[in-house]
């Protein structure tokens, strides 16, 4: 039976600042492994389970959080920047930089709201290079990115960032090929989500086959950059209108 661990008071390990009741803070979201709250310009993730169950489920254990905090220098993957302790000094969660999702439907009608396809091709290429550096850093530090899904994406004013490193695996060797495939998947799945609207079942099948193919490609991101060319001002929506037609014709 799952053991839930939900302290109210949390303390920042770095400066011993206390939050008497974390549940009084605005809640940003919740998942199977914890809840995320906003505190000033930080996101605080309070983990659900006790230490043994976190380890068993490969969640964000204390050693993993400290390793990410101390060893990783990342641009677009949101890593722990501090540790949360309970009132007895026991590890209870971690702190991240807060990133505002400008595609959040709750912001529709406000000046900052954007659809994910409204970003430019230049935004895509810039984020691609940043994430290439991030994934090279993961590989260098023997970390494998895992559990990438639609909830892993945050779209800020400068486009894609990734969050939720809880299930990333540490202490591995020879993860370069796996991380390359996962990075391919990040961009292939993003493009899929835009291109998949209003398609038939057969067309969706072809699009899914394309995602699988390019995820395992050694040249996908290079080809993507070449295909976009120098027209960085065009929207990603314009690019995908052309791209989906090309994919469906060639499959």
N, C-alpha and C positions, 0 to 999 in steps of 0.2 A: 504494500500500500504506500502511495506517495506521501512523503512527509513535507508539509508546507511550513515554510519559515518566513514569518512576516512581522518583523519588528516595526514599531512606529518611529522611534527615534533613530536617526542615522548620524554618523560623524565622519567628516572628511579626514582621511588618514594624513593628508599633507599638512593641514593646519589646525586640526582638531575642532573645526567649526561644527556646531551641532545644529541639526534641524529636529526640533522636538517631535513633530508629527509629519512624516513625509506625505501622508495621505491628505494633508491640507493643501498640497501643491497642485497646480494644474496637471492633469494626466494627459500624456501624449499618446499613449497606446499601451497595449497589453498583448502578451503572447503566452505560449504554453509554459515558458520558463521564467516569466517575470513581468513586472510592470515598469513603465518608463514615465518619469515625471519631469517637469520643467522647473528649473531653479535658476533665475537670472539668465545668463547666456549658456547654461549647462543643461545637459540631459542626464538624469539620474536613473540608473536601472537597478531596481530592487529585485533580487532573485528570489524565486519561490522556494526552492528545495534546500534540504540540509546538505552538508558538505559531501557525504558519501554518495547521495543520489546525484548530485551535480557531476561528480567524477564518473559515476556509472553511465550517465547519459551523455558524457562528453560535452558538458556545458561549460560555462565560464568559471572554472575553479580559481582559487586565489593565485596559485603559481602561474597559471596561464595568463590571468589579468596582469600580474606584475611583469611577466615576460613581455607581453605586448606593450605595456607602458614604457618599460626600460629599453627594450631592444629594437622596436620598430619605429621607423621614421616614414610616415605615410602622408600622402597628399589628399587622396580622395576615398580612403577607407577609414571610417570613423572608429578609432581605437579607444581603449580606456586611457584616460589622462589622470585619473585619481581613483582611489579605492574608498568604498563606503564600509564603515564598521557599525555594529550595533552598540548599544550602551555598555556592553561588556567587552568591547574590543574585538568581537568576532566578525569576520568577513561577511558582509551582507549584500554587496553589490558593487557597482562601479560607476564612474562618472565619464561622460563624453562631452565633446563640444556639441552645442545645440545647433542643428541645421534646420532652417526654415524651408519647408517643402512648398514651393510656389505653385505646384500643380494640385495641391489639396483642394478638393471641391468646396470645402468650407470657405475658401478664399475667393470663390467665383464672384465676379463683380467688383473686386478690389483692384487697385492699380498694379499690384504685384502678380496677380494670377496669370498663369500661362498653361496652355496645353503642352504636353510633352513633345508634340511634333512641331511646335512653333519655334523651338530653338534652331539655331543656324547650323549649317554643316561645319562651320568653323568651331562652334561650341563642341560638336561631336569629336572633331579631330583633336582639339586641345585636351578634352577629357580622356581621349584614348591614349594620348602620350603620357598623361599623368598616371593613368591606371597601369600602363605598361611599366612605369617606374615602380609603382606600388607592388605589382605582382613580382617584379624582379627582386624587390626587397623581401617579400615573403619567401621566395625561393631561396635567396641567399641565407635567410635566417631559419630555413628548414620548416616553414609553415605552409600548410596546404589550405587554400580557401575551399570551404565546403558550404553546403546548405544555401546556395544562392537561389533566390526566388523573387517574385515580384515585390515582396515586402522588403527585400534588401535594397531597393533603389530609393534614393532621395534626390529629387530634382530641385536644386537651389538656383539662385540667379546665374550661376556659372555652369549649370547642367548637372550631369550625373555624379552622385557620390554613392558609395556603398556603406551600409550599416549592418549591424548584427554579426559580430565576429564570434559569437558564443561557441559555435561548433567547429570553428577553424581548428585544425589539428597541428600540434607542435611536435618537435623532436623527430621529424621525418627526414629521410634522405632521398635524393633523386626525384624531386617533385616538380621539376621544371616543365616536363611535358604535360602533367596534369594541370598545373596552374595556367599554362598556355591555353589549354582547352577550356578551362573555366572562364578565363578572360574573353576568349572568343564567344563563349556562351553569353556573357554579360551583354555584349553588343548585338549578337544575333537575336537574342530574346527580346531586347528592347525594340529592335527593328520589326521583329515578328508582331509585337503587340500593336504597333502602328499599322502594319500592312494587313493584319488579319481581319480588319473590320469589313463587314458586308461581303465576305467570301463564302462560297458554297463549301459543303463538306469535302468534296474532292479537291477543291483549291486549297483548303486548310491542310489537307493531307500532304499536298505538294510543298506547302510552305513549311510544315513540320519536318519534312524530309530535307529541305534546304537547311534548316537550323541544325539538324543532326550532322549533315555533311560539313558545313563550315565550322561547326564546333570542333571537329577533329582535324581541321585543316592546319597546315603550317604556314599558310600564306594569306589567310582570311583578312586580317587587319591591314596588311600591305595592299591587298587588292581593293579593299574598301576605300583606303585613302586615294589610290590611283583613280578609282571610279568617280569619286567626288571631285578630284582634280583641284583646281584653284578657285572654284566658285564658292568660296566660304560664306558668302552672304545669303545664299539661297537657304530656305528653310529645310529642315529635315523632312517635313511633310511633302515638299516638292520632290525631293530626292526619292522618297519611298514610293511615290506615285509611279515614277519610272521604274524603280527597282522591282516592285511586285509584278509588274507586267513582264519584265525580263525573266524573273524566276519562273513564273507560270508557263511562259512560252518554252523555256529550256527544259522543263520537266514534263 
